[in-house]
């Protein structure tokens, strides 16, 4: 018998006041401190490579019209300025405001549950090939593991052969508790909406920078999560893109 789990979850995560759904006091002084704390994932034991900012150019309407999914990658490295621009305007800090930092993407309740891990297949410009974590507070790359990637290695992570010619991949993960400590099951919806906003940002900034980009669903999540050293439950890969 087929069970429609997505339908069941969609129903169970509806906000039914008084039926065990989301119950958030309007008075924010009554919120627990965890709801008002922004959590950042950092790797203080590892070296952080500072990124640049090349400021994308282009009219927004033209960028939206020009946005495409490309699969014909040349395998050339991305320099620090272009990669830094891509990450900053996709999911990074774009301005400092009176009540904190403003980021490129909307986030339900300002919880920011998502993390981005660049996997650099073709190194260059001071960024060796390897596995990195985007450190939002420092606007840099935490170097988790520098290593060479051959096509067979990439094939173990992504099923489509064209991904093997990409310069890098961006894996977006969710730390679920950041949202769900406040919003319960409904927080999962917000996580997916935020991921979609980041993906579209990546597409538009990549288009402005002349970088080819494609979201990819042919992902071997268990292999990806082993590479990232995450458990797949408290933090799990939810979407990926390849670029070049």
C-alpha positions as CSV (number, residue, x, y, z in Angstrom):
1,X,0.0,0.0,0.0
2,X,1.3,3.4,-1.0
3,X,1.5,6.0,1.8
4,X,1.6,9.6,0.8
5,X,4.1,10.8,3.5
6,X,4.4,14.3,1.9
7,X,0.7,14.7,2.0
8,X,0.5,13.6,5.6
9,X,3.3,15.9,6.6
10,X,1.8,18.8,4.8
11,X,-1.5,18.3,6.7
12,X,0.2,17.8,10.1
13,X,2.3,20.9,9.7
14,X,-0.7,23.2,9.1
15,X,-1.1,25.9,11.8
16,X,-4.2,24.9,13.6
17,X,-4.6,27.3,16.5
18,X,-5.4,25.4,19.7
19,X,-4.8,21.9,18.2
20,X,-1.2,21.5,19.1
21,X,0.2,23.6,16.3
22,X,2.5,26.7,16.5
23,X,1.8,28.7,19.7
24,X,4.1,31.8,19.8
25,X,3.3,34.6,22.2
26,X,2.9,38.0,20.6
27,X,5.0,39.6,23.4
28,X,8.6,38.7,22.4
29,X,9.7,39.3,26.0
30,X,8.1,36.0,26.8
31,X,10.1,34.1,24.3
32,X,12.9,31.8,25.5
33,X,16.4,33.1,24.9
34,X,17.0,30.4,22.3
35,X,14.4,31.9,20.1
36,X,16.2,35.2,20.1
37,X,19.7,33.8,19.6
38,X,21.3,33.4,16.1
39,X,23.3,30.2,15.8
40,X,26.4,30.0,13.5
41,X,28.2,26.9,12.7
42,X,32.0,27.5,12.9
43,X,35.1,25.4,12.7
44,X,37.7,27.2,14.9
45,X,40.2,24.3,14.6
46,X,40.5,24.8,10.9
47,X,42.1,27.5,8.8
48,X,39.7,30.1,7.3
49,X,40.4,31.5,3.8
50,X,39.1,35.1,3.5
51,X,37.0,35.7,0.4
52,X,36.6,38.8,-1.8
53,X,33.7,40.7,-3.1
54,X,33.4,41.4,-6.9
55,X,29.9,43.0,-6.7
56,X,27.7,41.6,-9.4
57,X,26.5,43.9,-12.2
58,X,23.4,43.7,-14.4
59,X,19.7,44.7,-14.4
60,X,17.6,42.3,-12.3
61,X,14.9,41.8,-15.0
62,X,17.6,40.9,-17.5
63,X,19.2,38.5,-15.1
64,X,15.9,36.7,-14.5
65,X,15.3,36.4,-18.2
66,X,18.9,35.1,-18.8
67,X,18.8,32.6,-15.9
68,X,19.3,29.1,-17.2
69,X,20.5,25.7,-15.9
70,X,23.8,24.9,-17.6
71,X,25.4,21.5,-17.8
72,X,28.3,22.2,-20.2
73,X,31.1,23.1,-17.7
74,X,34.7,23.8,-18.6
75,X,36.2,22.8,-15.3
76,X,38.1,26.1,-14.7
77,X,38.6,27.3,-11.1
78,X,36.6,30.1,-9.6
79,X,38.7,32.8,-8.1
80,X,38.2,34.1,-4.5
81,X,36.5,37.3,-5.5
82,X,33.9,35.6,-7.7
83,X,33.2,32.8,-5.3
84,X,33.0,35.3,-2.4
85,X,30.5,37.4,-4.3
86,X,28.4,34.4,-5.1
87,X,28.2,33.2,-1.5
88,X,27.8,36.7,0.0
89,X,24.8,37.7,-2.2
90,X,23.3,34.2,-2.1
91,X,23.3,33.6,1.7
92,X,25.8,35.9,3.4
93,X,25.6,39.1,5.4
94,X,24.7,42.0,3.2
95,X,24.4,44.8,5.8
96,X,24.6,45.6,9.5
97,X,21.4,46.9,11.0
98,X,20.5,48.2,14.5
99,X,18.9,44.9,15.5
100,X,21.6,42.7,14.0
101,X,22.9,41.6,10.6
102,X,20.8,41.4,7.5
103,X,21.3,38.4,5.2
104,X,20.7,37.9,1.5
105,X,17.8,35.5,1.9
106,X,14.5,35.7,3.9
107,X,14.3,33.3,6.8
108,X,11.3,32.3,8.9
109,X,11.5,34.1,12.2
110,X,15.1,35.0,11.3
111,X,16.3,31.6,12.5
112,X,18.7,31.0,9.6
113,X,18.9,27.2,9.8
114,X,20.9,26.6,6.6
115,X,24.6,26.0,6.1
116,X,26.5,25.9,2.8
117,X,29.5,23.6,2.1
118,X,31.5,24.4,-1.1
119,X,33.2,21.3,-2.5
120,X,36.0,22.6,-4.7
121,X,36.8,20.1,-7.5
122,X,39.3,22.4,-9.4
123,X,41.5,24.5,-7.1
124,X,43.1,27.8,-7.8
125,X,43.6,31.4,-6.6
126,X,44.6,30.3,-3.1
127,X,41.7,27.9,-2.7
128,X,43.0,24.3,-3.1
129,X,40.6,21.6,-4.1
130,X,38.8,20.1,-1.1
131,X,35.9,20.5,1.2
132,X,35.0,23.8,2.8
133,X,32.3,25.4,5.0
134,X,31.1,28.9,4.3
135,X,31.8,30.9,7.5
136,X,29.2,33.7,7.3
137,X,30.5,35.7,10.3
138,X,34.0,35.9,8.8
139,X,32.9,35.8,5.1
140,X,35.5,33.1,4.5
141,X,35.9,29.4,3.8
142,X,36.7,27.1,6.7
143,X,39.1,24.6,5.1
144,X,37.8,21.2,6.4
145,X,39.7,18.9,4.1
146,X,42.0,19.7,1.3
147,X,42.2,16.9,-1.2
148,X,42.2,16.2,-5.0
149,X,39.0,15.1,-6.7
150,X,39.1,12.9,-9.8
151,X,35.9,12.2,-11.9
152,X,35.4,8.9,-10.1
153,X,35.3,10.7,-6.8
154,X,32.7,13.2,-8.1
155,X,30.6,10.3,-9.5
156,X,30.3,8.8,-6.0
157,X,28.6,12.1,-4.9
158,X,26.5,13.1,-7.9
159,X,24.9,10.7,-10.3
160,X,24.9,12.7,-13.6
161,X,28.1,12.5,-15.6
162,X,28.1,16.2,-16.5
163,X,28.6,17.1,-12.9
164,X,32.1,15.6,-13.2
165,X,33.2,18.6,-15.4
166,X,32.1,21.2,-12.8
167,X,34.5,23.5,-11.0
168,X,32.7,23.1,-7.7
169,X,29.5,22.1,-5.9
170,X,27.6,23.9,-3.2
171,X,25.8,21.6,-0.8
172,X,23.1,23.3,1.4
173,X,22.3,21.6,4.7
174,X,19.6,22.2,7.3
175,X,20.2,22.3,11.0
176,X,16.5,21.5,11.8
177,X,16.4,22.4,15.5
178,X,17.2,26.1,14.8
179,X,13.7,26.5,13.3
180,X,11.8,23.7,14.9
181,X,12.7,24.7,18.5
182,X,10.3,27.6,17.8
183,X,7.9,26.5,15.1
184,X,7.7,22.7,15.5
185,X,6.8,20.7,12.4
186,X,5.8,23.9,10.6
187,X,9.4,25.0,10.8
188,X,10.3,22.3,8.2
189,X,8.2,24.2,5.6
190,X,10.2,27.4,6.4
191,X,13.5,25.6,5.9
192,X,12.5,24.4,2.4
193,X,11.2,27.9,1.5
194,X,14.5,29.4,2.6
195,X,16.5,26.9,0.7
196,X,14.6,27.8,-2.5
197,X,15.4,31.5,-1.9
198,X,19.1,30.7,-1.6
199,X,19.1,28.6,-4.8
200,X,17.4,31.3,-6.8
201,X,20.0,33.8,-5.4
202,X,22.8,31.6,-6.5
203,X,21.3,31.3,-10.0
204,X,20.9,35.1,-10.4
205,X,24.3,36.0,-8.9
206,X,26.0,33.3,-11.0
207,X,24.3,34.7,-14.1
208,X,25.6,38.2,-13.3
209,X,29.1,36.9,-12.9
210,X,29.1,34.7,-16.0
211,X,29.3,31.5,-14.0
212,X,27.4,28.5,-15.2
213,X,25.1,26.9,-12.6
214,X,22.7,24.0,-12.3
215,X,20.7,22.7,-9.3
216,X,21.2,18.9,-9.2
217,X,18.8,16.3,-7.8
218,X,21.0,13.3,-8.7
219,X,22.7,13.4,-5.3
220,X,23.9,10.5,-3.2
221,X,23.0,12.0,0.2
222,X,24.6,9.3,2.4
223,X,27.9,9.8,0.6
224,X,27.6,13.6,0.8
225,X,26.8,13.5,4.5
226,X,29.7,11.2,5.2
227,X,32.0,13.6,3.4
228,X,30.6,16.5,5.4
229,X,30.8,14.6,8.7
230,X,27.1,15.3,9.6
231,X,24.6,12.7,10.9
232,X,21.8,13.2,8.4
233,X,19.3,13.7,11.1
234,X,20.1,16.8,13.2
235,X,21.8,18.2,10.2
236,X,21.1,16.9,6.7
237,X,21.8,17.8,3.1
238,X,18.6,19.1,1.4
239,X,19.8,20.5,-1.9
240,X,22.9,20.9,-4.1
241,X,24.2,22.9,-7.1
242,X,27.2,22.4,-9.4
243,X,28.9,25.4,-11.0
244,X,31.7,26.1,-13.4
